Amino acid sequence: MTEDIDPNYIKSRLSYNPETGEFVWRFWDDDPVNWNKRFAGKVAGSFSTSGHRQIAINGCLYGAHRLAWVISYGVWPPEFIDHINGDPSDNRLINLRLATRTENMRNTGNYKSNTSGIKGVSFINRDQKWSADIRVNKRLISLGRFDNIEEARSAREAAEIKYFGGFRRTS
């Protein structure tokens, strides 16, 4: 994907509503092959398997969250765009923020293999204890072993606040 496409060109092709996060194709003056009859005024894009809306412009796929940034601010985002509430389909401008790769990863949900339902918390059969840990700057930090899951959850949440601040998953 090339992001050297002019933001003004994108604005000429798409309409973006920052309050709803919706993208709609604009009427094109050059109307290539009756494009306007088929697409003008309709919602743009489709969803990827990860739940992100993608929009094809000139044969290249772009994440709708990145296009929202371009249309709103007139420049391509330097790195990642994070969905604050963790919903990759929610492209309202209030839900988007610049992030580094690390910050973006901090705001992800549980892996499918997680059995505790709490990020960074697992049960250690050998000890019959709950373990909590957190990864910071590529280093795994053990937060301790606990008799119950609520103590492990509290330890993990306190560490997220300490190390991740606003980029922690709150839901």
Sine and cosine of phi, psi and omega as CSV:
sin_phi,cos_phi,sin_psi,cos_psi,sin_omega,cos_omega
0.00,0.00,0.78,-0.62,0.05,-1.00
-0.98,-0.18,0.73,-0.69,0.01,-1.00
-0.93,-0.37,0.53,0.85,0.09,-1.00
-0.99,-0.13,0.08,1.00,0.04,-1.00
-0.91,0.41,0.67,-0.74,-0.08,-1.00
-0.91,0.41,0.79,-0.61,0.04,-1.00
-0.82,0.57,-0.55,0.83,0.02,-1.00
-0.92,0.40,-0.56,0.83,0.06,-1.00
-0.90,0.44,-0.69,0.73,0.02,-1.00
-0.88,0.48,-0.70,0.72,0.02,-1.00
-0.89,0.46,-0.50,0.87,0.01,-1.00
-0.97,0.25,-0.33,0.94,-0.05,-1.00
-0.98,-0.20,-0.49,0.87,-0.09,-1.00
-0.81,-0.58,0.57,-0.82,0.17,-0.99
-0.95,-0.31,0.71,-0.70,-0.03,-1.00
-0.82,-0.58,0.76,-0.65,0.07,-1.00
-0.98,-0.22,0.95,-0.31,-0.07,-1.00
-0.92,0.39,-0.34,0.94,0.00,-1.00
-0.99,0.14,-0.49,0.87,0.00,-1.00
-0.95,-0.31,-0.34,0.94,-0.05,-1.00
0.98,0.17,0.18,0.98,-0.07,-1.00
-1.00,0.04,0.62,-0.79,0.07,-1.00
-0.92,-0.38,0.70,-0.71,0.02,-1.00
-0.76,-0.66,0.66,-0.75,0.04,-1.00
-0.93,0.36,0.71,-0.71,0.07,-1.00
-0.99,0.12,0.28,-0.96,0.14,-0.99
-0.95,0.32,0.75,-0.66,-0.02,-1.00
-0.97,-0.23,0.79,-0.61,0.02,-1.00
-0.90,0.44,-0.57,0.82,-0.04,-1.00
-0.99,0.12,-0.15,0.99,0.11,-0.99
0.49,0.87,0.95,0.32,0.02,-1.00
-0.94,0.35,0.86,-0.51,0.07,-1.00
0.74,0.68,0.84,0.54,0.03,-1.00
0.82,0.57,0.56,0.83,0.00,-1.00
-0.83,0.56,-0.69,0.72,-0.06,-1.00
-0.86,0.51,-0.63,0.78,0.01,-1.00
-0.89,0.46,-0.61,0.79,-0.08,-1.00
-1.00,0.07,-0.59,0.81,-0.20,-0.98
-0.84,-0.54,-0.52,0.85,-0.09,-1.00
-0.82,0.57,0.76,-0.65,0.01,-1.00
1.00,0.06,-0.05,1.00,-0.01,-1.00
-0.98,-0.18,0.40,-0.92,0.03,-1.00
-0.89,0.46,0.71,-0.71,-0.06,-1.00
-1.00,-0.04,0.59,-0.81,0.17,-0.98
1.00,0.01,-0.02,-1.00,0.02,-1.00
-0.52,-0.85,0.15,-0.99,-0.05,-1.00
-0.99,-0.11,0.65,-0.76,0.09,-1.00
-0.99,0.15,0.11,-0.99,0.03,-1.00
-0.90,0.43,-0.37,0.93,0.03,-1.00
-1.00,0.08,-0.07,1.00,0.03,-1.00
1.00,-0.07,-0.01,1.00,0.04,-1.00
-0.99,0.14,0.65,-0.76,0.12,-0.99
-0.97,0.23,0.73,-0.69,0.04,-1.00
-0.88,-0.48,0.60,-0.80,0.01,-1.00
-0.76,-0.65,0.78,-0.62,0.01,-1.00
-1.00,-0.01,0.80,-0.60,0.09,-1.00
-0.79,-0.61,0.84,-0.54,-0.03,-1.00
0.79,0.61,0.62,0.78,0.07,-1.00
0.99,0.12,0.02,1.00,0.02,-1.00
-0.92,-0.39,0.68,-0.73,0.03,-1.00
-1.00,0.07,0.70,-0.71,0.03,-1.00
-0.79,-0.61,0.63,-0.78,0.11,-0.99
-0.93,0.36,0.73,-0.68,-0.02,-1.00
-0.86,0.50,-0.56,0.83,0.01,-1.00
-0.90,0.44,-0.58,0.81,0.04,-1.00
-0.95,0.30,-0.62,0.78,0.04,-1.00
-0.92,0.39,-0.59,0.81,0.06,-1.00
-0.86,0.51,-0.66,0.75,0.00,-1.00
-0.91,0.41,-0.71,0.71,-0.02,-1.00
-0.89,0.46,-0.72,0.69,-0.02,-1.00
-0.91,0.41,-0.64,0.77,-0.06,-1.00
-0.97,0.25,-0.61,0.79,-0.13,-0.99
-0.91,-0.41,-0.15,0.99,0.08,-1.00
0.98,0.20,0.14,0.99,0.02,-1.00
-0.63,-0.78,0.43,-0.90,0.10,-0.99
-0.96,0.29,0.63,-0.78,0.04,-1.00
-0.91,0.41,0.62,-0.78,-0.06,-1.00
-0.92,0.38,-0.56,0.83,-0.01,-1.00
-0.72,-0.69,-0.90,-0.43,-0.08,-1.00
-0.99,-0.13,0.41,-0.91,0.18,-0.98
-0.92,-0.39,0.83,-0.56,-0.03,-1.00
-0.98,-0.17,0.69,-0.72,0.15,-0.99
-1.00,0.05,0.94,-0.33,-0.13,-0.99
-0.82,0.58,-0.70,0.72,-0.06,-1.00
-1.00,0.09,0.04,1.00,0.05,-1.00
0.99,0.15,-0.02,1.00,-0.01,-1.00
-1.00,-0.07,0.95,-0.30,-0.08,-1.00
-0.93,0.37,-0.18,0.98,0.03,-1.00
-1.00,-0.08,-0.12,0.99,-0.03,-1.00
-1.00,-0.03,1.00,-0.10,-0.07,-1.00
-0.98,-0.22,0.43,0.90,0.12,-0.99
-0.90,0.43,0.63,-0.78,-0.07,-1.00
-0.86,0.51,-0.58,0.82,0.00,-1.00
-0.91,0.41,-0.32,0.95,-0.02,-1.00
-0.99,-0.11,0.02,1.00,-0.06,-1.00
-0.93,-0.38,0.63,-0.77,0.06,-1.00
-0.51,-0.86,0.45,-0.89,0.09,-1.00
-0.93,0.37,0.57,-0.82,0.00,-1.00
-0.45,-0.89,0.43,-0.90,0.19,-0.98
-0.99,0.14,0.14,-0.99,0.05,-1.00
-0.86,0.51,-0.68,0.73,-0.01,-1.00
-0.89,0.46,-0.73,0.68,0.00,-1.00
-0.89,0.46,-0.65,0.76,0.00,-1.00
-0.89,0.46,-0.64,0.77,0.00,-1.00
-0.94,0.35,-0.47,0.88,0.01,-1.00
-0.91,0.41,-0.43,0.90,-0.07,-1.00
-0.99,-0.15,0.51,0.86,0.05,-1.00
-0.99,-0.16,0.31,-0.95,0.02,-1.00
-1.00,0.09,-0.22,-0.97,0.02,-1.00
-0.95,0.32,0.49,-0.87,0.18,-0.98
-0.95,0.31,0.41,-0.91,0.01,-1.00
-0.88,0.48,-0.46,0.89,-0.03,-1.00
-0.98,0.19,-0.12,0.99,-0.01,-1.00
-0.93,0.36,0.82,-0.57,-0.03,-1.00
-0.97,-0.25,-0.23,0.97,-0.01,-1.00
-1.00,0.10,-0.40,0.92,-0.07,-1.00
1.00,0.09,0.02,1.00,-0.02,-1.00
-0.80,-0.60,0.82,-0.57,-0.01,-1.00
-0.87,0.49,0.77,-0.64,0.05,-1.00
0.99,0.17,0.15,0.99,-0.01,-1.00
-0.84,-0.54,0.74,-0.67,0.02,-1.00
-0.57,-0.82,0.33,-0.94,0.01,-1.00
-0.99,-0.15,0.76,-0.66,0.01,-1.00
-0.98,-0.20,0.97,-0.24,-0.06,-1.00
-0.84,0.54,-0.69,0.72,-0.07,-1.00
-0.82,0.57,-0.68,0.74,-0.05,-1.00
-0.99,-0.13,-0.18,0.98,-0.10,-0.99
0.82,0.57,0.70,0.72,0.00,-1.00
-0.73,-0.68,0.35,-0.94,0.11,-0.99
-1.00,-0.06,0.71,-0.71,-0.01,-1.00
-0.93,-0.36,0.65,-0.76,0.08,-1.00
-0.82,-0.58,0.67,-0.74,0.07,-1.00
-0.53,-0.85,0.19,-0.98,-0.01,-1.00
-0.51,-0.86,0.58,-0.81,0.02,-1.00
-0.97,-0.23,0.83,-0.55,0.00,-1.00
-0.75,-0.66,0.81,-0.58,-0.02,-1.00
0.77,0.64,0.73,0.68,0.04,-1.00
0.93,0.38,0.16,0.99,-0.01,-1.00
-0.92,-0.40,0.77,-0.64,0.02,-1.00
-0.99,0.11,0.82,-0.57,0.00,-1.00
-0.93,-0.37,0.85,-0.52,0.06,-1.00
-0.98,0.21,0.76,-0.66,0.01,-1.00
-0.99,-0.17,-0.07,1.00,0.09,-1.00
0.85,-0.52,0.07,-1.00,0.06,-1.00
-0.92,-0.39,0.61,-0.79,-0.14,-0.99
-0.70,-0.72,0.47,-0.88,-0.01,-1.00
-0.95,0.30,-0.49,0.87,0.00,-1.00
-0.69,-0.72,0.31,-0.95,-0.10,-0.99
-0.92,0.39,-0.52,0.86,-0.02,-1.00
-0.92,0.39,-0.61,0.79,0.06,-1.00
-0.90,0.43,-0.66,0.75,0.02,-1.00
-0.91,0.42,-0.68,0.74,0.04,-1.00
-0.87,0.50,-0.70,0.71,-0.01,-1.00
-0.88,0.47,-0.67,0.75,0.02,-1.00
-0.90,0.43,-0.68,0.73,0.00,-1.00
-0.91,0.42,-0.71,0.71,0.00,-1.00
-0.89,0.46,-0.66,0.75,0.03,-1.00
-0.89,0.45,-0.65,0.76,0.01,-1.00
-0.93,0.37,-0.62,0.79,0.04,-1.00
-0.88,0.47,-0.68,0.73,0.02,-1.00
-0.89,0.46,-0.70,0.72,-0.02,-1.00
-0.90,0.44,-0.75,0.66,-0.15,-0.99
-1.00,-0.08,-0.50,0.87,-0.13,-0.99
-0.96,-0.28,-0.38,0.92,-0.01,-1.00
0.84,0.54,-0.80,-0.60,-0.06,-1.00
-0.95,0.32,-0.17,0.98,-0.04,-1.00
-0.99,-0.11,0.37,0.93,0.03,-1.00
-1.00,-0.07,0.50,-0.87,0.02,-1.00
-0.98,0.21,0.85,-0.53,-0.04,-1.00
-0.98,-0.21,-0.07,1.00,-0.01,-1.00
-0.83,-0.56,0.00,0.00,0.00,0.00
